[in-house]
Each structure stands twice: as C-alpha cells, then as structure tokens.
Amino acid sequence: MKKRIALIIIACSGLLLANNNILTDKEKTTKINTPQMNIKQSKEMKDIYFAGGCFWGTEHFFKQVRGVTATEVGYANGNTVNPSYREVSTGDTGFTETVKVTYDPTIVDFDLLIDLFFKTIDPTSLNRQANDIGTQYRSGIYYVNAEDKAIIDKKIQALAKQYTQKIVVEVEPLRNFYDAETYHQEYLDKNPGGYCHIGPDLFELARKANPEKPKEYTRKDKEMLKSKLTALQYEVTQNNATERAFSNELWNEFREGIYVDITTGEPLFISTDKFDAGCGWPSFSKPIDKKLIKEKQDNTLGMHRTEVRSTTGDAHLGHVFNDGPEELGGLRYCINGASLRFIPKAEMKAEGYDKYLPLISKKQ
C-alpha cells in the first residue's frame, strides 16, 4: 500500500517540477551519516537507528516520546551509495527504511526506547511489517555506540521468551545511513491522514511512556538557608520579620509568571491571581493550591491576624486578610517579596515549571 502511495507522490513530483515544489530523486541530499560522524555530532545526545517497516510511522512514533530531541528518516546498512527511494523500493540495494533517533539519555532511558520500538513491530515477521513487504522493510536496530549492543542483546533475549517463533530483528552496528528525500521527512506531520502501519493508540502510548517526574521540594536546614539567602530573606522567612512596604520590587511586578517559595522553589502563587492592593506588598487573591500553604493564628504586636506559611519549607510568607476584591473572592494574601522568587512566563519551561503554564491567563 505504501509503495503505491509513494509512486503517486513521485509521479506528482514530476508534474510539479517546473514549480520546484518537491525534490526529485536526483535532487535528494547526498549526506551520509557514519558512526564516527554521529559520535562527533553530539557528545551529550545519543543516536540509535530503528527499522520497523514504513519509516513514516516509526518516525512519528518516536517523535512523541519525551527525551527524543530529533528524528530523521533514511536508508541504512545497504550495498550502494546514496540510493533513492525508488531504488530502495526494488529490494535490491540491501537498504532498509530506518529512523535515526537522537535522544537525551538524562531524560529518557535507552532501555525504554527499545521496549517502545518492540511495541510497534511484529519481531517474528521476516521482511514484512503489516502491509509493507520486502527486504527494505525488515526490522532492525543499528547502533553507533558499541556499549549499546549488550543492552540490545539482553532486550532481544527477554523478548524471545514471549514468542514461540524465532525473533528476526536484525541487530548490527550502523555501516551507513543516507537521508531519505525531503518529502519523506516528518511525513505524517505534513500529511496527518497519510498511510501508517502504526495505530493512533500507540502514538498515545508513546506520548505517555516517559512522563516528566514531578519536582521534589524539601525543607532546607538553617545553615544552608543562611548561605543561600540574603540577610533580609532569612529574617523574613525564618524569624517572621516583615519587609518595609514598597521596598521589594515584586510589589509592582505584573508580568505573567509564577511566584515560588524562595527557600524551596515550590510554586505558591500565579500572576493571574495577583492584584494591586496599594499596600506596598505583593498581593494575591489565592494561592495556586491551598495545600501549598498553611495558616495559623498570629496574635503578636497586639493584633489578631492569620499568618501564612509555606507547607513544605515552613517559611513565613505574610498574612491573609478579608479585605480583598469581592470579585476575586474577598481575600488578600499580603506576602513579603523577600519570601518569593518570581519566574517570568518565558522562563518557566526552562526552569521546570511548564506544567503551570495553563494557569496563566491574561487579564481582560
């Protein structure tokens, strides 16, 4: 089926040649990636090459996995130089449709990538995956780092115990890899309804396979806090001091972003809930979640107030009053700027707070 679709694409490319809209086989890039080149290309990232039938679906599958930083479709471990799709489709070149997967090993484990790959193929089917038939559709894992072979072999052995038939997934060092034509790259992104031997349920599986681990926030000891905080920040958060009104720049900070506990980094307030109370301290109508703070009666200085502290860090934040805007719920969380760190919206993802981005909305 995929071969027929590809022939239609090639035929159409001939009709559109005058407009230079699609590359022909002869215009195909001639770049070759050898194992040595790949190692030089990325010291922090790692590369692995998966062949699992039609490379359109395999590429789209791995693009869904958190920690995969780049993908590229091409032809691997064949016997000619710079083959075209048409040549590979004959089954005479020795090449197999392959996806180069570049990943960050600090985010996603190599073991997980292999396990996910196995879910997209029938490992006992020789030279065929679904409707894709021919040696160019044989399944394989091609490595550029020698230490990867032991991991792959172990996974293959474990997989074999689940089947009575022989496992025919090819495991070899990468000998050569040529980029496929431009129209094959990210094909399913450009053609959402295009042919694919991998079902949408597996794409969803890939998206959920490596969820981001929630940050762990812990209370710091006094000595660490003294070395980390300014004198004022320490006095406010640890000794319940109050900064002077209008003295901290955060009282007048109204950019979109998030406010976190200065002692732990745990999110406490969001810019959407901030308002100008005219008091000289950052004021919020509510915290992100009531579980993030704790309230206690404060009868110091001859007053009856409700103190607000962070739950995890047990840092003094300020007080909550019942004189806030009625349309916002009637509360005013009056917080010391010294207890907070503000992270602008543009920096939230880089600092690991992207899960809170949906909470930010521009005020009308």
Buried (B, 14 or more C-beta within 10 A) or exposed (E): EBBEBBEEBBEEBEEEEEEEEBBBBEBBBEEEBEBEEBEEEBEEBBBBBBBBBBBBBBBBBBBBBBBBBEBBBBBBBBEBEBBBBEBBBEBBBBBBBBBBBBBBEEBBBBEBBBBBBBEBBBBBBEBBBBBBBBBBBBBBBBBBBEEBBEBBEEBBEEBBEEEEEEBBBBBBBBEBBBBBBEBBBBBBEEBEEBBBBBEEEBBEBBBEBBEEEEEEBEBBEEEEBEEEBEEBBBBBBBEBBBBEEEEBEBBEBEEBBBBBBBBBBBBBBBBBBBBEBEBBBBBBBBBBEEEBBBEEEBEEEEEEBBBBBBBBBBBBBBBBBEEBEEEEEEBBBBBBBBBBBBBEBEEBEEBEBEEBBEEBEEEE
